[in-house]
C-alpha cells in the first residue's frame, strides 16, 4: 500500500488590493488536507488522452474496474488536467452511466452542448485541473471543443 499527500491551497488578495485584487472583501488563505494528511492507495495509472470533437473519449470505465460499489471503500482518486496552453481550448467532462445515455431530446451524447440537457458534469479550460474521489459508479468521458486537445489523467485506486 502506498500513500499520497494531497493538499489544496487557495489564496487571494482582498478585492481592494491594488495588485491582483481578489473576489472577496477580505484576503483569503484556505488550505485543506485529508484527515490523516494521507490517502492510502495501491494501483496508480497515468495516461495522456488526445481528446477530439466527435464521439466521447472514455477516460474511466467504472464497471470494468469494480463490481462492488461500497461508498468510500471501492473506487479511486482522479487527477485530470487540460494540458493545452491556449485560452480557447476547453475539454468537457461527463460522469454518468455507461456511455452516458443520451441526455437531450435529439438523442445525442454531446458534452459540448450549450443547454441544460447536456450530460456534461464540468469543463476544464486550458491549464485547469481537477482532483476528486470517484466510486467507479458509471464512467468518466471527455469531449473537446477543438480537435486534438490533451488531457493528463492519474488514477489512484483506494487501498
Residue frames relative to the residue before (quaternion, step in Angstrom):
aa qw qx qy qz dx dy dz
X 1.0000 0.0000 0.0000 0.0000 0.00 0.00 0.00
X 0.1976 -0.7773 0.5896 0.0953 3.52 -1.02 0.91
X 0.2961 -0.7401 0.5755 0.1825 3.53 -1.28 0.20
X 0.1062 -0.7407 0.6569 0.0921 3.53 -1.17 0.68
X 0.2452 -0.7815 0.5645 0.1027 3.56 -1.14 0.69
X 0.0150 -0.8275 0.5612 -0.0050 3.61 0.27 1.19
X 0.0211 -0.7637 0.6452 0.0031 3.53 -1.16 0.74
X 0.1435 -0.7625 0.6255 0.0821 3.55 -0.96 0.88
X 0.0161 -0.7901 0.6123 -0.0249 3.56 -0.81 1.04
X 0.0551 -0.7767 0.6274 0.0035 3.56 -0.86 1.03
X 0.0657 0.7877 -0.6093 0.0624 3.56 -0.83 1.00
X 0.1168 0.7673 -0.6287 0.0487 3.53 -1.21 0.55
X 0.5128 -0.6056 0.5088 0.3338 3.53 -1.27 0.43
X 0.6121 -0.5007 0.4417 0.4237 3.55 -1.31 0.12
X 0.6201 -0.5661 0.3930 0.3748 3.58 -1.17 0.50
X 0.6503 0.5177 -0.3079 0.4629 3.59 1.23 -0.37
X 0.4524 0.6953 -0.4541 0.3252 3.62 1.23 -0.09
X 0.4509 -0.6976 0.4886 0.2670 3.57 -1.03 0.78
X 0.7373 0.2845 -0.1856 0.5839 3.59 1.20 -0.52
X 0.8519 -0.0473 -0.0118 0.5214 3.58 -0.80 1.04
X 0.0053 0.8235 -0.5671 0.0172 3.63 0.57 1.06
X 0.3765 -0.7387 0.5243 0.1940 3.55 -1.10 0.79
X 0.6538 -0.5496 0.3650 0.3706 3.57 -1.31 -0.01
X 0.7115 0.4352 -0.2394 0.4970 3.61 1.27 -0.28
X 0.5786 -0.5815 0.4343 0.3721 3.57 -1.23 0.34
X 0.7258 0.3220 -0.2121 0.5697 3.59 1.27 -0.24
X 0.5587 -0.5606 0.4714 0.3890 3.58 -1.25 0.34
X 0.2597 -0.7723 0.5651 0.1292 3.57 -1.06 0.79
X 0.0924 0.7476 -0.6552 0.0569 3.54 -1.06 0.85
X 0.1058 0.8070 -0.5591 0.1579 3.56 -0.14 1.35
X 0.0192 0.7885 -0.6137 0.0341 3.56 -0.90 0.92
X 0.0292 -0.8000 0.5992 -0.0073 3.58 -0.98 0.86
X 0.0180 -0.7639 0.6447 -0.0205 3.54 -1.10 0.87
X 0.6120 -0.5116 0.4248 0.4281 3.59 -1.23 0.26
X 0.7129 -0.4820 0.3015 0.4106 3.58 -1.19 0.54
X 0.7881 0.2598 -0.1400 0.5402 3.61 0.88 -0.91
X 0.5454 -0.6550 0.3492 0.3893 3.58 1.32 0.39
X 0.7543 0.2856 -0.1945 0.5582 3.62 1.25 0.02
X 0.2176 -0.7108 0.6459 0.1740 3.52 -1.34 0.38
X 0.3409 -0.7423 0.5430 0.1950 3.57 -0.86 0.97
X 0.0389 0.7948 -0.5999 0.0830 3.56 -0.75 1.10
X 0.2371 -0.7427 0.5931 0.2008 3.55 -1.27 0.27
X 0.8097 0.2004 -0.1136 0.5397 3.62 0.07 -1.19
X 0.0471 -0.7649 0.6417 0.0317 3.57 -1.06 0.81
X 0.0262 -0.7821 0.6226 0.0012 3.55 -0.90 0.96
X 0.0807 -0.7832 0.6161 0.0243 3.55 -1.05 0.84
X 0.0944 0.7863 -0.6043 0.0871 3.55 -1.04 0.80
X 0.2339 -0.7156 0.6329 0.1808 3.53 -1.23 0.55
X 0.1915 -0.7943 0.5732 0.0620 3.54 -0.63 1.22
X 0.2653 -0.6975 0.6337 0.2040 3.56 -1.15 0.66
X 0.1645 -0.8189 0.5490 0.0305 3.53 -0.51 1.27
X 0.1923 -0.7981 0.5650 0.0827 3.56 -0.88 0.96
X 0.6138 -0.5694 0.4215 0.3483 3.52 -1.37 -0.09
X 0.5981 0.5940 -0.3571 0.4024 3.60 1.23 -0.25
X 0.8387 -0.0156 0.0557 0.5416 3.55 -0.68 -1.14
X 0.6048 -0.5556 0.4294 0.3757 3.55 -1.24 0.49
X 0.3084 -0.7127 0.5995 0.1936 3.57 -1.14 0.74
X 0.3518 -0.7388 0.5329 0.2154 3.58 -0.74 1.04
X 0.2238 -0.7817 0.5752 0.0899 3.55 -0.77 1.13
X 0.7828 -0.0281 0.0483 0.6197 3.59 0.92 -0.95
X 0.1880 -0.7492 0.6280 0.0947 3.57 -0.90 1.02
X 0.2982 -0.8214 0.4611 0.1540 3.56 0.05 1.32
X 0.6920 0.4846 -0.2984 0.4442 3.59 0.84 -0.91
X 0.6313 0.5175 -0.3397 0.4672 3.62 1.16 -0.44
X 0.7029 0.4721 -0.2617 0.4633 3.59 1.18 -0.48
X 0.8119 0.0074 0.0117 0.5836 3.60 1.14 -0.48
X 0.2414 -0.7465 0.6017 0.1499 3.52 -1.16 0.70
X 0.6678 0.4270 -0.2852 0.5389 3.57 1.31 -0.20
X 0.1117 -0.8300 0.5461 0.0197 3.57 -0.69 1.04
X 0.1451 0.8058 -0.5541 0.1499 3.58 0.83 1.02
X 0.4712 -0.7022 0.4461 0.2932 3.61 -0.60 1.07
X 0.8460 0.1640 -0.1454 0.4860 3.56 -0.91 0.98
X 0.6675 0.4718 -0.3037 0.4895 3.60 1.27 -0.06
X 0.7652 0.2375 -0.1290 0.5842 3.56 0.76 -1.04
X 0.5673 0.6044 -0.4360 0.3504 3.53 -1.09 0.61
X 0.3592 -0.7211 0.5636 0.1825 3.49 -1.32 -0.35
X 0.3688 -0.6299 0.6051 0.3179 3.48 -1.41 -0.24
X 0.1909 -0.7910 0.5771 0.0702 3.56 -0.87 0.98
X 0.0588 -0.7295 0.6798 0.0475 3.53 -1.09 0.87
X 0.0959 0.7846 -0.6099 0.0574 3.57 -0.85 0.93
X 0.0546 -0.7940 0.6053 -0.0104 3.53 -1.11 0.82
X 0.3688 -0.6669 0.6032 0.2353 3.54 -1.06 0.87
X 0.2184 -0.8346 0.4969 0.0943 3.59 -0.33 1.26
X 0.4467 0.6908 -0.4599 0.3342 3.59 1.25 0.10
X 0.3641 -0.7591 0.5075 0.1834 3.59 -1.21 0.51
X 0.5988 0.5468 -0.3738 0.4503 3.61 1.21 -0.21
X 0.5228 -0.6819 0.4265 0.2825 3.56 -0.93 0.88
X 0.6795 0.5022 -0.2971 0.4448 3.61 1.18 -0.27
X 0.5960 0.5850 -0.3594 0.4164 3.60 1.25 -0.08
X 0.0072 0.8181 -0.5687 0.0851 3.56 -0.44 1.28
X 0.1633 -0.7543 0.6290 0.0934 3.55 -1.07 0.83
X 0.2445 -0.7766 0.5709 0.1056 3.55 -0.77 1.12
X 0.1784 -0.7901 0.5837 0.0569 3.57 -0.92 0.99
X 0.0867 -0.7805 0.6180 0.0375 3.54 -1.00 0.91
X 0.0851 -0.7658 0.6360 0.0421 3.56 -1.02 0.84
X 0.3581 0.7341 -0.5121 0.2657 3.57 -0.67 1.08
X 0.7766 -0.3210 0.2367 0.4878 3.54 -1.24 -0.41
X 0.7588 -0.3995 0.2493 0.4500 3.57 -1.28 0.34
X 0.8562 0.0881 -0.0962 0.4999 3.54 -0.76 1.09
X 0.3426 -0.7494 0.4845 0.2938 3.58 1.30 -0.04
X 0.2699 -0.7919 0.5315 0.1325 3.53 0.12 1.31
X 0.6428 -0.5389 0.3622 0.4063 3.57 -1.08 0.63
X 0.1721 -0.8093 0.5585 0.0601 3.54 -0.81 1.05
X 0.7021 0.4113 -0.2644 0.5176 3.57 1.23 0.10
X 0.6802 -0.5390 0.3254 0.3753 3.56 -1.19 0.53
X 0.6956 0.4792 -0.2910 0.4492 3.60 1.06 -0.63
X 0.5686 -0.6589 0.3548 0.3416 3.61 1.26 0.25
X 0.5239 0.6418 -0.4228 0.3673 3.62 1.18 0.18
X 0.3108 -0.7164 0.5856 0.2173 3.56 -1.31 0.27
X 0.2406 0.8161 -0.4880 0.1949 3.57 1.26 0.53
X 0.2939 -0.7806 0.5306 0.1506 3.60 -0.63 1.15
X 0.6579 0.5327 -0.3166 0.4281 3.60 1.17 -0.38
X 0.4076 0.7267 -0.4712 0.2893 3.61 1.25 -0.01
X 0.3298 -0.7735 0.5197 0.1507 3.56 -0.96 0.92
X 0.6258 0.4832 -0.4040 0.4601 3.58 0.63 1.10
X 0.7141 -0.4977 0.2939 0.3948 3.57 -1.26 0.27
X 0.6105 0.5736 -0.3591 0.4115 3.62 1.18 -0.28
X 0.4676 0.6914 -0.4451 0.3245 3.60 1.22 -0.12
X 0.4250 -0.6864 0.5310 0.2574 3.57 -1.17 0.64
X 0.3871 0.7410 -0.4657 0.2901 3.60 1.30 0.14
X 0.2745 -0.7484 0.5843 0.1523 3.57 -1.05 0.88
X 0.7656 -0.1815 0.1235 0.6047 3.59 1.03 -0.84
X 0.3088 -0.7319 0.5780 0.1868 3.56 -1.33 0.23
X 0.1947 -0.7540 0.6149 0.1244 3.55 -1.18 0.65
X 0.2688 -0.7406 0.5958 0.1557 3.56 -0.67 1.12
X 0.7301 -0.4097 0.2999 0.4574 3.57 -1.28 0.25
X 0.8305 0.1998 -0.1752 0.4896 3.56 -0.86 1.04
X 0.5858 0.5821 -0.3852 0.4118 3.63 1.18 -0.25
X 0.1491 -0.7922 0.5891 0.0565 3.56 -1.21 0.56
X 0.1489 -0.7519 0.6310 0.1195 3.54 -1.38 0.20
X 0.0443 -0.7500 0.6590 0.0360 3.56 -1.21 0.63
X 0.2081 0.7923 -0.5403 0.1923 3.57 -0.60 1.12
X 0.4930 -0.6180 0.5023 0.3504 3.60 -1.22 0.40
X 0.0759 -0.7734 0.6286 0.0300 3.56 -1.19 0.65
X 0.3098 -0.8038 0.4907 0.1305 3.59 -0.69 1.14
X 0.5069 -0.6678 0.4022 0.3680 3.63 1.24 0.27
X 0.4529 0.6375 -0.4847 0.3918 3.60 1.19 0.42
X 0.8122 0.0941 -0.1089 0.5654 3.56 -0.08 1.29
X 0.5402 -0.6178 0.4845 0.3030 3.52 -1.35 -0.30
X 0.2536 -0.6914 0.6408 0.2170 3.52 -1.38 0.25
X 0.0046 0.7949 -0.6051 0.0450 3.57 -0.79 1.07
X 0.1928 -0.7811 0.5859 0.0969 3.56 -1.27 0.44
X 0.0076 -0.7537 0.6571 0.0118 3.53 -1.28 0.55
X 0.3159 -0.7765 0.5233 0.1533 3.58 -0.96 0.90
X 0.4742 -0.6580 0.5095 0.2872 3.54 -1.28 0.43
X 0.7501 0.1578 -0.1392 0.6270 3.59 1.34 -0.08
X 0.6316 -0.5879 0.3589 0.3560 3.58 -1.12 0.63
X 0.8862 0.1436 -0.0924 0.4307 3.52 -1.38 0.54
X 0.2825 0.7253 -0.5693 0.2648 3.57 0.72 1.09
X 0.3098 -0.7729 0.5254 0.1751 3.58 -1.10 0.57
X 0.1331 -0.7731 0.6199 0.0207 3.51 -1.07 0.97
X 0.2237 -0.7653 0.5934 0.1107 3.56 -0.70 1.14
X 0.0164 -0.8161 0.5762 -0.0411 3.58 -0.81 1.03
X 0.0680 -0.7380 0.6703 0.0382 3.53 -1.08 0.91
X 0.0940 -0.7688 0.6307 0.0468 3.57 -0.99 0.90
X 0.0975 -0.7873 0.6088 0.0011 3.55 -0.63 1.24
X 0.2764 -0.7782 0.5411 0.1591 3.63 -0.37 1.21
X 0.5020 -0.6263 0.5045 0.3181 3.56 -1.06 0.82
X 0.3453 -0.7283 0.5522 0.2130 3.57 -1.02 0.79
